[in-house]
C-alpha cells in the first residue's frame, strides 16, 4: 500500500469535486502516473450519511469539504465500501494507543514497508502536501494542502502549525523546557512563516534525522492544536483565559488548557476539540465506551476519488484489565486489535484465541516487533558501590553471565516454545543487522561461563559463591516491573538459578513502575530489566547501543552527562564518548551512505563493549482481525516509534 499525493483533473471530475478545486501546486514526492479509476457508481464520492446531511443543508458538498489536492490512498487489497462500526477495547490511560490506531496524522509519515533505515526513503508526505530540504540540511520547507480543514470545517493553515510551535511547545508555562519534538540536536527549532500554506522549520545545525522526528509519534504536536479553537483558552490571545479556567474549577490556565488540548498524549479527554483524524470524538475516555464518528472534512480519498474513511464509527469499550479484553475478543466482539501484547495478544493467549477464531469469524495478523528482545538485562556500570561498579564493568564477568543462561529453556518454559535466543542487537529486517552482534555469547555452556567468570573472579566461599573485587561474596539484586510483562517473574527466577550454578548469587525484586523509575533515575539499582527497544528503530531508539540520556538503564549518569552538556551526571569512558560523537555525526550528515557508515561504527563499538545482555527474540507476535474487516495487511510492524497500525492508513480499512 502506498500513499498518493495528487488527483488528476479527470479524477476530480469523476468524483464530483468541482473544477475550481484543481490546483497547479507542484507535488515534489509521490506523484502518480497511473490512469484514474472510474468511481464505483454505487459507492459514490462520499459516505451516504454525509450525502444526506448535504441534502439537508447541514454540510457543504464534498468537493467543498476536500482540499484541492487530497491525499490519495491506495488500498491494501481493493477499493472499499462505506459503512459499519469498528469495535475494539481500551484501558482508561491508553491515550497513545488511540493515537496509533486512529490519529497518526503527522506532517509526514512512515511508509508501511519500514526498516528504520537512514535517509528519507521511508518517509512520505501526509498532512503536508510536499516538502523540500535545503542542501545544507538546516531548512525544511513544507507546503500544506489548499482547502484542507479541521473536523469542524475551519481551515487548517500554517498559522495552526505556528501556534503549535510558538504558543504551545515554546510556552514556558506549558513546557518549562522545550520537548524533544521541537528540538534539533538539542537546540530549539525556528518556525519561519512564508504564506498561509507554507512555512519553514529551521534547525541551528544540519540535521539528517529531523524528518524522522516529524514522522515519529512526537511529531504529532505540529498538527494537533487548532488555533481557532484553543487561542481563547491561552492568555497570550485572551486576557480572560485565566478566569475561564477558574470558572471551570481549574487552579490555573495551564491545567485547563492541558485538559482541552490533549497537550501531548492526553488524547480522548475532550470531545469538542477539532481534529485532522479520520474520525472525531463523540465521547471520551471518561465514559464506559469511547465513541468516534467519521470526520466530514477528512482530507484523504481512495483511487476513485471517494472521500475516506470508509468506516462510519469507531467504538472502544473502556475496560480495566486484560482478562476482560480477552473475553471480548474470544466472543468475537473485537473487529481488530493491534495493541501491545501486554493487553491480551500474547503467546499464552494464542491457543485460546485459535480455538475460538473459526466460530467467531476472526483470524490472526502476522506481526514483526520493532523490539529486538523480550528482556534486556542491565548491570549498572555506574554503580555507587566501587566493588559492584568494577565487577559490572568487567567484560569477562558479563560474558560469563551470558553463557550461563539457558535461553532455550526459558523460551520453552515461558514463551510457548516460540522465540529464539538473541542478544541486544538490531533485527535481521533492520538495515543495521549484524549477525555476529546478534548471536555472540548466546551458547549455553556452563564450562565456558565458568572460564570467563574464573578469569574475572576465581575465588569462592564455602557455599560456592564467587568473591568479588572486595573479597565479599558476589551478590546483587535485579529489579523489574511485573506489569510490563507477566512472564518476566518466571524468566528472572530461571536466570537467578542459572547464575547461582556458576557461583553468582542474585535476588529478584519486583516493584511498581514509579519506584522503578525513581531508583533508576537516582542510580540506586544494582541491575534491572526492560524491553529490548531498538530492533528496527535503531536510530530512533538507540538506548541499548549508546548511552544518549537517562533512558539507558546500564549507565544513567553517563546519559545525564550527555543530555545536560556535562552539567549533571558523570563523563563516560572513551568508547562511549566516541559513540556519542558518531551519533552527532549521523545527525549532522545528510548523506544516507555516510549515515549508514557512521551508524555501523557506532554499533560495532556496542558489540565489542557488550554492555547489555539479551535473552530472546520474539518471532510469533500477532494481532487479531475479523474476517470481514478488510484492507488490513497480512503482516504488520509493531512498535512505539512506528505507531502501529497508523502507517498502514486505517482510514482505508472497511467492513464487508
C-alpha positions in Angstrom: 0.0 0.0 0.0 1.3 3.4 -0.9 0.1 6.9 -0.4 -0.6 9.1 -3.5 -0.3 12.9 -3.4 -2.4 14.4 -6.1 -5.7 14.0 -8.1 -5.8 14.4 -11.8 -8.3 16.7 -13.4 -10.2 13.7 -14.8 -10.4 12.1 -11.4 -11.6 15.3 -9.8 -14.4 15.4 -12.3 -15.3 11.8 -11.8 -15.5 12.2 -8.0 -17.9 15.2 -8.2 -15.3 17.6 -6.9 -15.7 21.0 -8.6 -13.4 22.3 -11.3 -12.5 25.2 -9.0 -10.7 22.7 -6.8 -7.9 22.0 -9.3 -4.6 23.3 -8.1 -1.3 23.9 -10.0 0.8 23.3 -6.9 3.7 21.1 -7.8 4.0 17.8 -5.9 7.6 17.0 -5.1 7.2 13.5 -3.8 5.0 10.5 -4.6 3.2 11.7 -7.8 1.2 9.0 -9.6 1.3 8.4 -13.3 -1.4 5.7 -13.1 -4.6 6.3 -15.1 -7.5 7.4 -12.9 -10.1 4.8 -11.9 -13.7 5.5 -12.7 -15.7 5.7 -9.4 -18.0 3.0 -8.3 -21.4 4.4 -9.0 -22.9 2.5 -6.1 -20.3 3.8 -3.7 -20.4 7.5 -4.7 -18.0 10.2 -3.8 -18.8 10.3 -0.1 -20.5 8.3 2.7 -24.3 8.0 2.4 -24.8 9.6 5.8 -22.8 12.7 4.8 -24.7 12.9 1.4 -27.9 13.0 3.4 -26.5 15.9 5.5 -25.5 17.7 2.4 -29.1 17.3 1.0 -30.5 18.6 4.3 -28.3 21.7 4.1 -26.2 20.7 7.1 -22.9 20.3 5.2 -21.4 21.8 2.1 -20.9 19.5 -0.9 -18.0 17.1 -0.7 -16.0 19.0 -3.3 -16.0 22.0 -1.0 -15.0 19.9 2.1 -11.9 18.3 0.5 -8.6 20.1 -0.2 -7.8 20.8 -3.8 -5.1 18.1 -3.6 -6.4 15.4 -1.3 -4.0 12.6 -0.4 -5.0 9.6 -2.5 -4.6 6.3 -0.5 -4.0 3.1 -2.4 -5.9 0.4 -0.6 -4.1 -2.8 0.6 -6.4 -5.1 -1.3 -9.2 -3.3 -3.0 -11.3 -0.2 -3.0 -13.7 -0.5 -0.1 -17.3 0.2 0.8 -18.8 2.7 3.2 -20.5 1.8 6.5 -20.1 -0.2 9.7 -18.6 0.1 13.1 -15.0 -0.7 14.1 -15.3 -2.3 17.6 -12.4 -2.6 20.0 -11.3 -2.3 23.6 -9.1 0.1 25.5 -7.9 0.9 29.0 -8.6 4.3 30.6 -5.0 5.5 30.4 -4.2 4.3 26.9 -4.0 7.7 25.2 -1.1 6.8 22.9 -3.0 3.7 21.7 -5.8 5.9 20.4 -3.3 8.0 18.5 -1.6 4.9 17.0 -4.9 3.4 15.9 -6.7 6.4 14.7 -4.7 9.6 14.8 -1.3 9.1 13.1 -1.7 12.3 11.1 1.7 14.0 11.2 3.2 16.4 8.6 5.0 13.3 7.2 4.6 9.7 7.9 6.5 6.4 7.8 5.8 4.1 4.9 4.3 0.6 5.6 7.4 -1.3 4.5 9.7 0.1 7.1 13.1 -1.0 8.4 14.2 2.1 10.3 16.8 3.0 7.8 18.5 6.4 7.5 17.7 8.8 4.7 14.2 9.8 3.7 13.2 6.8 1.5 10.8 5.5 4.2 9.1 8.9 4.8 6.2 10.2 2.7 4.2 13.5 2.8 1.0 13.2 4.8 -0.7 16.3 6.2 1.9 18.3 4.3 1.3 18.1 0.5 5.0 18.3 -0.1 8.3 19.2 1.5 11.8 20.4 0.5 15.1 20.1 2.4 17.8 22.7 1.8 21.2 21.5 0.5 22.8 22.1 3.9 20.1 20.2 5.8 19.0 23.1 8.0 15.8 24.3 6.4 12.7 22.0 6.0 10.1 23.8 3.9 6.5 22.4 3.9 3.6 23.2 1.7 0.1 22.4 3.2 -2.9 21.3 1.2 -5.0 24.2 -0.1 -8.5 24.0 1.2 -7.7 21.5 3.9 -10.0 21.8 7.0 -10.3 20.8 10.6 -13.2 18.5 11.5 -15.4 21.5 12.3 -14.9 22.9 8.8 -12.4 25.7 9.8 -9.3 26.0 7.5 -6.1 24.2 8.5 -3.2 26.6 7.8 0.4 27.4 8.6 -0.9 29.5 11.4 -2.0 26.4 13.2 1.5 24.9 13.0 3.0 28.2 14.1 0.6 28.3 17.1 1.6 24.7 18.0 5.3 25.6 17.9 5.5 29.1 19.4 2.4 29.3 21.6 2.2 25.7 22.9 5.5 23.9 22.7 7.6 27.0 23.4 5.3 28.5 26.1 7.4 28.2 29.3 4.3 27.8 31.5 3.1 24.9 29.5 6.6 23.5 29.0 9.3 24.9 31.3 11.8 23.5 28.8 11.1 22.6 25.2 10.2 19.0 24.5 12.1 16.8 22.0 9.5 17.4 19.3 10.7 20.9 18.8 14.4 20.4 19.3 17.1 19.6 16.7 20.3 18.2 18.1 19.4 19.7 21.4 18.6 23.2 20.0 15.2 24.7 19.6 13.9 24.8 16.0 12.7 28.1 14.5 9.4 28.5 12.8 9.6 30.7 9.7 6.3 31.6 8.0 6.1 32.0 4.3 2.4 32.4 3.5 -0.9 30.9 4.6 0.0 27.4 3.4 3.8 27.4 3.5 6.4 27.5 6.3 10.0 26.5 7.0 11.3 24.8 10.1 14.9 25.9 10.6 17.5 24.0 12.6 20.6 25.6 14.1 22.8 22.9 12.5 22.4 20.4 9.7 20.1 17.6 10.9 19.8 14.5 8.8 17.4 12.9 11.2 15.0 15.8 11.8 12.4 14.5 9.2 12.5 11.2 11.2 11.4 13.1 14.3 8.5 14.6 12.3 7.4 11.1 11.3 7.9 9.8 14.9 4.9 9.9 17.3 6.5 13.0 18.9 5.9 14.8 15.6 2.1 14.8 16.2 2.4 18.1 18.1 2.7 20.1 14.8 -0.8 19.1 13.6 -2.9 18.6 16.7 -3.6 22.1 18.1 -6.4 24.0 16.2 -5.6 27.7 16.8 -9.1 28.9 16.2 -10.4 26.7 19.0 -7.6 26.9 21.5 -6.5 30.5 21.5 -9.4 31.7 23.6 -8.0 29.5 26.4 -4.5 30.9 26.1 -3.7 34.2 27.9 -1.5 35.4 25.1 -4.7 35.7 23.0 -7.4 36.1 25.6 -6.8 38.2 28.8 -9.7 36.3 30.4 -8.2 32.9 29.8 -7.2 32.5 33.5 -10.7 33.5 34.6 -12.2 30.9 32.2 -10.1 28.3 33.8 -11.1 29.3 37.3 -14.8 29.4 36.3 -14.4 25.7 35.2 -12.8 24.7 38.5 -9.2 24.7 37.5 -6.4 26.2 39.6 -4.7 27.7 36.6 -5.0 28.1 32.9 -2.3 25.6 32.2 -4.3 22.7 33.7 -7.4 23.8 31.8 -5.5 24.2 28.5 -3.9 20.7 29.0 -7.4 19.2 29.5 -8.9 20.8 26.5 -5.9 20.4 24.1 -4.7 17.0 25.0 -1.3 18.7 25.1 1.0 15.8 24.1 -0.6 12.5 25.0 -3.9 13.1 26.7 -5.9 12.3 23.6 -9.5 11.4 24.3 -10.3 13.8 27.1 -12.1 16.5 25.2 -14.7 15.5 22.5 -15.2 19.1 21.4 -11.7 19.8 20.0 -11.5 19.8 16.2 -9.1 17.2 14.7 -7.5 16.1 11.4 -8.2 12.5 12.3 -10.4 10.3 10.1 -12.9 10.2 13.0 -13.7 12.7 15.7 -14.6 12.1 19.3 -18.2 11.9 20.4 -17.5 10.5 23.9 -14.2 10.4 25.8 -12.1 8.0 27.9 -14.1 9.2 31.0 -17.0 7.2 29.5 -17.7 3.5 29.6 -17.4 3.5 25.9 -15.3 5.8 23.7 -17.1 6.6 20.5 -15.8 8.4 17.4 -17.7 9.3 14.2 -16.4 10.0 10.8 -14.8 13.4 10.1 -16.9 15.0 7.4 -13.9 17.2 6.4 -11.3 14.4 6.2 -8.8 15.2 3.6 -7.9 11.8 2.0 -9.7 9.9 -0.8 -9.4 6.4 -2.4 -8.3 5.9 -6.0 -11.9 6.5 -7.2 -11.8 10.0 -5.6 -14.3 8.9 -2.9 -13.7 10.5 0.5 -12.3 8.4 3.3 -12.7 6.9 5.8 -14.9 4.0 4.8 -16.0 3.0 8.3 -18.7 5.2 9.9 -17.9 4.8 13.6 -15.2 3.5 15.9 -16.1 2.4 19.4 -13.9 1.2 22.3 -15.3 -0.5 25.4 -13.3 1.0 28.3 -12.1 -1.9 30.4 -9.9 -2.2 33.4 -7.9 -5.3 32.7 -6.5 -7.6 30.0 -8.7 -10.5 31.0 -11.9 -8.5 30.3 -10.4 -7.5 26.9 -9.5 -11.2 26.2 -13.1 -12.2 27.0 -14.4 -9.7 24.4 -12.1 -11.0 21.8 -12.9 -14.6 22.4 -16.6 -13.8 22.0 -15.9 -12.2 18.6 -16.7 -8.6 19.8 -13.4 -7.1 18.6 -13.2 -6.0 15.0 -9.5 -5.6 15.1 -6.9 -5.4 17.9 -3.4 -4.0 17.1 -2.2 -3.2 20.6 0.8 -4.4 22.6 0.7 -8.0 23.9 0.6 -6.7 27.5 -3.1 -6.3 26.7 -4.1 -9.8 25.5 -2.5 -10.7 22.2 0.4 -12.5 23.9 1.8 -16.1 23.3 0.0 -17.5 26.3 -3.4 -16.5 24.9 -2.9 -17.5 21.3 -4.1 -21.2 21.8 -7.3 -19.8 23.4 -7.9 -17.4 20.5 -7.1 -20.0 17.9 -9.8 -22.3 19.4 -12.5 -19.6 19.0 -11.4 -17.9 15.8 -13.5 -20.1 13.5 -16.7 -19.9 15.5 -16.4 -16.2 16.0 -15.1 -15.4 12.5 -11.7 -13.8 13.2 -8.1 -14.6 12.3 -4.6 -13.7 13.1 -2.4 -10.9 11.6 1.3 -11.7 11.5 3.4 -9.1 13.4 7.0 -8.1 13.3 8.0 -6.4 16.5 10.4 -3.4 16.4 11.8 -4.6 19.7 14.6 -7.0 19.4 14.3 -8.7 22.7 11.7 -9.9 25.3 14.1 -8.8 28.0 17.4 -6.9 28.3 19.4 -7.3 31.5 21.2 -4.2 32.6 24.1 -4.3 35.1 24.7 -0.9 36.5 28.1 0.1 35.1 28.0 3.4 37.1 27.1 1.8 40.5 27.8 3.9 43.6 29.5 0.9 45.2 33.1 0.8 43.8 33.2 -3.1 44.1 30.0 -3.6 42.2 31.0 -1.0 39.6 34.3 -2.7 39.0 32.6 -6.1 38.8 29.8 -5.0 36.4 32.4 -3.3 34.1 34.4 -6.4 33.8 33.7 -7.8 30.3 34.6 -11.4 31.3 32.0 -11.2 34.0 29.3 -10.1 31.6 30.2 -12.7 29.0 30.3 -15.4 31.7 26.8 -14.5 32.9 25.5 -14.6 29.3 26.9 -18.1 28.6 25.4 -19.3 31.9 21.8 -18.6 30.7 19.9 -21.5 29.2 17.8 -19.4 26.8 16.2 -22.3 25.1 14.8 -23.5 28.5 13.4 -20.0 29.1 11.8 -20.0 25.6 10.3 -23.5 26.1 9.0 -22.8 29.6 7.7 -19.2 29.3 7.2 -18.4 25.6 5.2 -21.3 24.3 8.4 -22.5 22.6 8.1 -19.5 20.3 11.2 -17.5 20.0 15.0 -17.8 19.5 18.0 -16.9 21.6 19.1 -13.3 20.7 21.3 -10.6 22.0 20.5 -6.9 22.3 21.2 -6.2 18.7 19.4 -5.0 15.5 17.0 -7.4 13.9 17.5 -9.2 10.6 15.0 -7.0 8.9 16.9 -3.9 10.0 19.2 -2.0 7.7 21.8 -2.4 10.6 21.7 -6.1 11.1 25.0 -7.7 12.2 24.8 -11.5 12.7 27.8 -11.6 14.9 26.4 -9.0 17.2 23.0 -10.8 17.4 24.5 -14.2 18.2 27.6 -13.5 20.3 27.8 -15.2 23.7 24.4 -17.0 23.3 25.7 -20.5 23.7 24.5 -22.2 26.9 27.8 -23.6 28.2 28.5 -23.8 31.9 32.1 -24.7 31.4 32.6 -21.7 29.1 30.7 -19.5 31.5 33.0 -20.6 34.4 36.1 -20.0 32.2 35.1 -16.3 31.8 34.0 -15.9 35.4 37.2 -17.6 36.7 39.2 -15.1 34.6 37.4 -12.3 36.5 36.8 -13.7 40.0 38.0 -17.2 40.5 37.8 -17.4 44.4 34.7 -18.8 46.1 33.4 -19.1 49.6 32.3 -22.3 51.3 28.9 -22.0 49.7 30.3 -21.9 46.2 29.7 -18.2 45.7 32.4 -16.2 44.0 34.2 -13.5 45.8 34.1 -10.1 44.2 36.9 -7.5 43.9 36.3 -6.5 47.6 36.7 -10.1 48.8 33.0 -10.3 49.6 30.6 -12.9 48.1 29.1 -11.6 44.8 25.5 -10.7 45.4 23.2 -8.2 43.8 19.5 -7.5 43.1 17.8 -7.5 39.7 14.7 -5.1 39.7 11.7 -5.3 37.4 8.2 -4.1 36.9 5.8 -7.2 36.6 3.1 -5.1 34.9 5.3 -4.7 31.9 5.4 -8.4 31.1 3.8 -11.0 33.3 6.4 -13.7 32.2 9.4 -11.6 33.5 9.0 -13.0 37.0 9.3 -16.6 35.9 12.1 -15.8 33.5 14.1 -13.9 36.1 13.7 -16.8 38.6 15.2 -19.1 36.0 18.1 -16.7 35.3 18.7 -16.5 39.1 19.1 -20.3 39.3 21.4 -20.4 36.2 23.6 -17.8 37.7 23.7 -19.5 41.1 25.1 -22.6 39.3 28.2 -20.6 38.3 28.7 -19.0 41.7 26.8 -15.7 41.4 24.2 -15.0 44.0 21.3 -12.9 42.7 18.0 -11.8 44.2 15.0 -10.7 42.2 12.8 -7.8 43.3 9.5 -6.6 41.7 8.1 -3.1 42.2 5.8 -0.6 40.6 6.9 1.5 37.6 7.1 4.7 39.7 9.5 3.3 42.2 11.4 1.5 39.5 11.9 4.8 37.5 12.8 6.7 40.7 15.5 4.2 41.7 16.9 4.1 38.1 17.0 7.9 37.7 18.8 8.2 41.1 21.3 5.5 40.1 20.3 3.3 43.1 19.8 0.0 41.3 22.2 -2.9 41.1 20.7 -4.3 37.9 17.3 -4.2 36.2 15.5 -5.4 33.1 13.4 -3.8 30.5 12.1 -4.3 26.9 14.7 -4.6 24.2 13.8 -1.5 22.2 15.7 -0.6 19.0 15.4 -3.8 16.9 14.3 -2.0 13.8 14.2 1.6 15.0 17.9 1.7 15.8 18.5 5.4 15.4 15.1 6.3 16.8 15.7 4.2 19.9 19.4 3.8 20.4 19.5 3.5 24.1 20.6 -0.2 24.1 23.6 0.6 22.0 24.7 4.0 23.2 24.1 6.0 26.4 22.3 9.0 25.0 20.3 10.1 28.0 18.8 8.7 31.3 16.8 6.1 29.3 19.9 3.9 29.0 19.5 1.8 32.2 23.0 0.5 32.3 24.7 3.8 32.9 22.2 6.6 33.8 24.9 9.1 34.9 26.7 8.9 31.6 23.4 9.6 29.9 22.7 12.6 32.2 26.2 14.0 31.4 25.4 13.8 27.7 21.9 15.2 27.8 22.9 18.1 30.1 26.1 19.0 28.3 28.2 17.9 31.2 26.2 19.9 33.8 25.0 16.7 35.6 26.0 13.1 35.8 29.4 11.6 35.0 31.6 11.8 32.0 31.5 8.5 30.1 34.7 6.5 29.1 36.4 7.0 25.8 34.5 4.3 23.8 31.1 5.8 24.8 32.3 9.3 24.0 33.2 8.0 20.6 29.7 6.6 20.2 28.1 9.8 21.2 30.2 11.7 18.7 29.2 9.3 16.0 25.6 9.8 16.9 26.1 13.5 16.5 27.8 13.0 13.2 24.9 10.9 11.9 22.5 13.7 12.6 24.9 16.2 11.1 25.1 14.3 7.8 22.5 14.5 5.0 24.1 11.6 3.1 22.4 8.3 3.8 25.5 6.3 2.8 27.6 8.3 5.3 25.0 7.9 8.0 25.0 4.2 7.4 28.8 4.0 7.7 28.8 6.1 10.9 25.9 4.1 12.5 27.8 0.8 11.7 30.8 2.1 13.5 28.7 3.1 16.5 27.0 -0.3 16.6 30.4 -2.1 16.3 31.5 -0.4 19.4 28.3 -1.5 21.1 29.0 -5.1 20.0 32.6 -5.0 21.3 31.7 -3.5 24.7 28.7 -5.8 25.2 27.1 -3.6 27.8 23.6 -5.2 27.6 22.7 -8.9 27.9 19.8 -10.0 25.7 17.7 -13.1 26.2 15.4 -14.0 23.3 13.8 -12.5 20.2 10.1 -12.9 19.7 9.1 -14.5 16.4 5.4 -15.2 16.8 3.7 -11.9 17.5 0.2 -11.4 16.3 -2.9 -9.2 16.1 -6.5 -10.3 15.5 -9.0 -9.0 12.9 -12.5 -10.2 12.0 -12.6 -11.9 8.6 -15.0 -9.2 7.3 -12.6 -6.4 8.4 -10.7 -5.8 5.2 -7.7 -4.0 3.8 -5.7 -5.0 6.8 -2.2 -6.0 5.8 -1.4 -9.7 6.3 1.8 -8.6 8.0 2.4 -5.5 10.2 5.2 -4.0 12.1 4.5 -3.2 15.8 6.4 -0.6 17.6 6.4 2.7 19.5 8.4 4.9 17.2 6.4 3.2 14.3 2.9 3.7 15.8 1.1 0.6 14.6 -1.2 0.4 12.7 -1.2 4.2 11.8 1.3 4.0 8.9 -1.0 1.3 7.2 -3.7 4.0 6.8 -6.6 2.7 9.0 -8.9 5.1 7.1 -8.9 2.6 4.2 -9.9 -0.3 6.3 -13.5 -1.3 5.6 -16.2 -3.9 6.7 -17.7 -6.1 4.0 
